[in-house]
Amino acid sequence: MTFSPAYQHQGYAREAMRAVMALLFEQLAHHRLTAVVDTRNTGAIKLLEGLGFRREAHYRQNIFFKGEWGDEYLYALLRSEYQ
């Protein structure tokens, strides 16, 4: 998810993620959620880790974006870890 700079750092991403997590775990009974994030996206990494997601993998040169290969992290959260 991406927000305009004017709306960043106000908790909107965290609020949206919590709502999606509640829907997927509580109403749709998902067992596991995953997210893939660019290793340079420190804001997204901080958000995921703050929500309890664990880094499970480092994909080296996994995505070609803006003319260069970039690394990505895989994060996951199990329903049993969800709060």
Backbone as a printed PyTorch tensor [residue, N CA C, xyz], in Angstrom:
tensor([[[  0.8530,  -1.1520,   0.0000],
         [  0.0000,   0.0000,   0.0000],
         [  0.9030,   1.2190,   0.0000]],

        [[  0.4630,   2.2660,  -0.6680],
         [  1.2520,   3.4860,  -0.7740],
         [  0.3740,   4.6770,  -0.4430]],

        [[  0.9190,   5.5910,   0.3470],
         [  0.2100,   6.8100,   0.6990],
         [  0.9690,   8.0200,   0.1850]],

        [[  0.2480,   9.0580,  -0.1530],
         [  0.8640,  10.3330,  -0.5110],
         [  1.7110,  10.8000,   0.6670]],

        [[  2.8550,  11.4480,   0.4070],
         [  3.7020,  11.9230,   1.5150],
         [  2.9470,  12.7490,   2.5570]],

        [[  1.9240,  13.4690,   2.1400],
         [  1.1560,  14.2880,   3.0860],
         [  0.4020,  13.4420,   4.1090]],

        [[  0.1840,  12.1610,   3.7960],
         [ -0.5850,  11.2890,   4.6870],
         [  0.2600,  10.1910,   5.3250]],

        [[  1.5630,  10.2370,   5.1170],
         [  2.4400,   9.2300,   5.7070],
         [  2.7460,   9.5690,   7.1610]],

        [[  3.1290,   8.5520,   7.9190],
         [  3.5380,   8.6930,   9.3270],
         [  2.4040,   9.1990,  10.2180]],

        [[  1.1720,   8.8440,   9.8650],
         [  0.0230,   9.2300,  10.6810],
         [ -0.7540,   8.0150,  11.1770]],

        [[ -0.2160,   6.8200,  10.9410],
         [ -0.8510,   5.6100,  11.4420],
         [ -1.8870,   4.9950,  10.5210]],

        [[ -2.0800,   5.5620,   9.3340],
         [ -3.0950,   5.0300,   8.4240],
         [ -2.7430,   3.6340,   7.9160]],

        [[ -1.4920,   3.4040,   7.5940],
         [ -1.0810,   2.0810,   7.0990],
         [ -1.2710,   1.0240,   8.1820]],

        [[ -0.8940,   1.3460,   9.4120],
         [ -1.0630,   0.4070,  10.5270],
         [ -2.5510,   0.1040,  10.7450]],

        [[ -3.3700,   1.1360,  10.7120],
         [ -4.8110,   0.9550,  10.8980],
         [ -5.3960,   0.0800,   9.7820]],

        [[ -4.9900,   0.3340,   8.5500],
         [ -5.4840,  -0.4580,   7.4220],
         [ -5.0200,  -1.9070,   7.5240]],

        [[ -3.7640,  -2.1020,   7.8690],
         [ -3.2340,  -3.4640,   8.0130],
         [ -3.9560,  -4.2230,   9.1200]],

        [[ -4.1960,  -3.5680,  10.2370],
         [ -4.9090,  -4.2400,  11.3390],
         [ -6.3130,  -4.6540,  10.9100]],

        [[ -6.9850,  -3.8020,  10.1460],
         [ -8.3330,  -4.1320,   9.6760],
         [ -8.3000,  -5.3240,   8.7210]],

        [[ -7.3370,  -5.3430,   7.8160],
         [ -7.2160,  -6.4640,   6.8720],
         [ -6.8510,  -7.7460,   7.6170]],

        [[ -5.9430,  -7.6470,   8.5790],
         [ -5.5540,  -8.8200,   9.3630],
         [ -6.7450,  -9.3750,  10.1340]],

        [[ -7.5400,  -8.5010,  10.7410],
         [ -8.7240,  -8.9480,  11.4820],
         [ -9.6990,  -9.6560,  10.5480]],

        [[ -9.9240,  -9.0940,   9.3810],
         [-10.8180,  -9.7200,   8.4110],
         [-10.3140, -11.1070,   8.0180]],

        [[ -9.0450, -11.1940,   7.6690],
         [ -8.5030, -12.4620,   7.1820],
         [ -8.4220, -13.5310,   8.2650]],

        [[ -8.0190, -13.1540,   9.4620],
         [ -7.8900, -14.1430,  10.5310],
         [ -9.2190, -14.4380,  11.2190]],

        [[ -9.9640, -13.4120,  11.5720],
         [-11.1610, -13.5920,  12.4050],
         [-12.4020, -13.9880,  11.6100]],

        [[-12.5740, -13.4220,  10.4330],
         [-13.7900, -13.6970,   9.6730],
         [-13.5950, -14.7460,   8.5810]],

        [[-12.4380, -14.7390,   7.9490],
         [-12.2020, -15.6710,   6.8460],
         [-11.3490, -16.8660,   7.2420]],

        [[-10.9340, -16.9170,   8.5010],
         [-10.2230, -18.0600,   9.0890],
         [ -8.9450, -18.4560,   8.3440]],

        [[ -8.2230, -17.4650,   7.8500],
         [ -6.9260, -17.7770,   7.2320],
         [ -5.9640, -18.2870,   8.2940]],

        [[ -5.0850, -19.1670,   7.8950],
         [ -4.0970, -19.7370,   8.8080],
         [ -2.8020, -18.9320,   8.8230]],

        [[ -2.4700, -18.3250,   7.6780],
         [ -1.1680, -17.6750,   7.5270],
         [ -1.2840, -16.5070,   6.5530]],

        [[ -0.6380, -15.3950,   6.8940],
         [ -0.5510, -14.2400,   6.0020],
         [  0.9030, -14.0380,   5.6150]],

        [[  1.1340, -13.6080,   4.3790],
         [  2.4970, -13.3340,   3.9300],
         [  2.5590, -11.9610,   3.2740]],

        [[  3.7530, -11.3890,   3.2860],
         [  4.0150, -10.1100,   2.6270],
         [  5.4280, -10.1490,   2.0690]],

        [[  5.5970,  -9.6080,   0.8790],
         [  6.9190,  -9.4850,   0.2630],
         [  7.2120,  -7.9990,   0.1460]],

        [[  8.4080,  -7.5980,   0.6080],
         [  8.7500,  -6.1770,   0.6690],
         [ 10.1720,  -5.9490,   0.1770]],

        [[ 10.3850,  -4.8400,  -0.4970],
         [ 11.7240,  -4.4350,  -0.9340],
         [ 12.5960,  -4.2390,   0.3070]],

        [[ 13.8020,  -4.7490,   0.2720],
         [ 14.6840,  -4.6610,   1.4470],
         [ 15.0390,  -3.2270,   1.8060]],

        [[ 14.8560,  -2.2950,   0.8760],
         [ 15.1680,  -0.8830,   1.1500],
         [ 13.9810,  -0.1170,   1.7150]],

        [[ 12.8220,  -0.7520,   1.7820],
         [ 11.6120,  -0.0850,   2.2590],
         [ 11.5260,  -0.2070,   3.7790]],

        [[ 12.2890,   0.6270,   4.4510],
         [ 12.3800,   0.5370,   5.9100],
         [ 11.0520,   0.8190,   6.5990]],

        [[ 10.2270,   1.6730,   6.0170],
         [  8.9230,   1.9480,   6.6130],
         [  8.0270,   0.7280,   6.6270]],

        [[  7.9810,   0.0090,   5.5150],
         [  7.1560,  -1.2030,   5.4320],
         [  7.6990,  -2.2970,   6.3420]],

        [[  9.0210,  -2.4050,   6.4150],
         [  9.6400,  -3.4080,   7.2890],
         [  9.2900,  -3.1200,   8.7450]],

        [[  9.3980,  -1.8720,   9.1400],
         [  9.0590,  -1.4800,  10.5150],
         [  7.5790,  -1.7620,  10.8040]],

        [[  6.7200,  -1.4670,   9.8440],
         [  5.2880,  -1.7210,  10.0050],
         [  5.0160,  -3.2090,  10.1930]],

        [[  5.5480,  -4.0400,   9.3040],
         [  5.3040,  -5.4810,   9.3880],
         [  5.8290,  -6.0650,  10.6940]],

        [[  7.0520,  -5.7040,  11.0560],
         [  7.6230,  -6.2310,  12.3010],
         [  6.8480,  -5.7270,  13.5160]],

        [[  6.3730,  -4.4910,  13.4650],
         [  5.5680,  -3.9450,  14.5570],
         [  4.2290,  -4.6410,  14.7110]],

        [[  3.7450,  -5.2320,  13.6310],
         [  2.4850,  -5.9770,  13.6610],
         [  2.6930,  -7.4530,  13.9840]],

        [[  3.9380,  -7.8440,  14.2150],
         [  4.2210,  -9.2120,  14.6220],
         [  4.6760, -10.1460,  13.5150]],

        [[  4.7920,  -9.6430,  12.2960],
         [  5.2710, -10.4840,  11.2000],
         [  6.7370, -10.8300,  11.4270]],

        [[  7.1200, -12.0260,  10.9870],
         [  8.5090, -12.4890,  11.1030],
         [  9.1290, -12.5840,   9.7190]],

        [[ 10.3880, -12.1810,   9.6240],
         [ 11.1080, -12.3150,   8.3600],
         [ 11.5000, -13.7750,   8.1910]],

        [[ 11.0810, -14.3780,   7.0840],
         [ 11.3360, -15.7960,   6.8340],
         [ 12.3090, -16.0440,   5.6930]],

        [[ 12.4830, -15.0680,   4.8090],
         [ 13.3660, -15.3010,   3.6610],
         [ 13.9170, -13.9840,   3.1340]],

        [[ 15.0610, -14.0890,   2.4950],
         [ 15.6980, -12.9700,   1.7990],
         [ 15.8830, -13.4190,   0.3580]],

        [[ 15.1080, -12.8220,  -0.5370],
         [ 15.1860, -13.1580,  -1.9560],
         [ 16.1590, -12.2020,  -2.6320]],

        [[ 17.3030, -12.7040,  -3.0350],
         [ 18.3400, -11.8810,  -3.6510],
         [ 18.0240, -11.6400,  -5.1240]],

        [[ 18.1450, -10.3820,  -5.5290],
         [ 17.8910,  -9.9600,  -6.9100],
         [ 16.6220, -10.6090,  -7.4500]],

        [[ 15.5400, -10.4190,  -6.7270],
         [ 14.2770, -11.0900,  -7.0190],
         [ 13.3410, -10.2760,  -7.9060]],

        [[ 13.5360,  -8.9620,  -7.9720],
         [ 12.6280,  -8.1110,  -8.7320],
         [ 13.4280,  -7.1090,  -9.5550]],

        [[ 12.9880,  -6.9020, -10.7860],
         [ 13.6220,  -5.9120, -11.6620],
         [ 12.7270,  -4.6900, -11.6690]],

        [[ 13.2070,  -3.5800, -11.1230],
         [ 12.3960,  -2.3840, -10.9410],
         [ 13.2420,  -1.1600, -11.2410]],

        [[ 12.7180,  -0.2990, -12.0930],
         [ 13.4030,   0.9420, -12.4770],
         [ 14.8260,   0.6850, -12.9640]],

        [[ 14.9720,  -0.3480, -13.7780],
         [ 16.2440,  -0.6120, -14.4220],
         [ 17.2920,  -1.3410, -13.6140]],

        [[ 16.9150,  -1.8360, -12.4370],
         [ 17.9000,  -2.5780, -11.6500],
         [ 17.2400,  -3.7110, -10.8740]],

        [[ 18.0450,  -4.7130, -10.5600],
         [ 17.5770,  -5.8440,  -9.7610],
         [ 17.6180,  -5.4640,  -8.2900]],

        [[ 16.5620,  -5.8480,  -7.5750],
         [ 16.4940,  -5.5440,  -6.1510],
         [ 16.1750,  -6.7730,  -5.3250]],

        [[ 16.5780,  -6.7170,  -4.0640],
         [ 16.3040,  -7.7940,  -3.1140],
         [ 14.9510,  -7.5660,  -2.4460]],

        [[ 14.3520,  -8.6630,  -1.9910],
         [ 13.0910,  -8.5970,  -1.2640],
         [ 13.1510,  -9.5150,  -0.0500]],

        [[ 12.3620,  -9.1640,   0.9630],
         [ 12.1780, -10.0140,   2.1350],
         [ 10.7730, -10.6040,   2.0910]],

        [[ 10.6500, -11.8320,   2.5680],
         [  9.3470, -12.4570,   2.7720],
         [  9.0490, -12.4140,   4.2620]],

        [[  7.8930, -11.8880,   4.6140],
         [  7.4260, -11.8650,   6.0000],
         [  6.1690, -12.7160,   6.1090]],

        [[  5.9360, -13.3000,   7.2820],
         [  4.7350, -14.1080,   7.4960],
         [  4.2560, -13.9710,   8.9350]],

        [[  2.9600, -14.2090,   9.1090],
         [  2.3350, -14.1990,  10.4300],
         [  1.3040, -15.3220,  10.4650]],

        [[  1.3770, -16.1620,  11.4880],
         [  0.4060, -17.2380,  11.6770],
         [ -0.7540, -16.7520,  12.5360]],

        [[ -1.9040, -17.3700,  12.3510],
         [ -3.0590, -16.9900,  13.1690],
         [ -2.7480, -17.1590,  14.6610]],

        [[ -1.9860, -18.1950,  15.0180],
         [ -1.6460, -18.4300,  16.4280],
         [ -0.7540, -17.3280,  16.9980]],

        [[ -0.1030, -16.5460,  16.1460],
         [  0.7460, -15.4370,  16.5910],
         [  0.0000, -14.1040,  16.5800]],

        [[ -1.1710, -14.0870,  15.9760],
         [ -1.9670, -12.8660,  15.8150],
         [ -2.5460, -12.4190,  17.1510]],

        [[ -2.4900, -11.1270,  17.3890],
         [ -3.0070, -10.5770,  18.6590],
         [ -4.1400,  -9.6220,  18.3880]]])
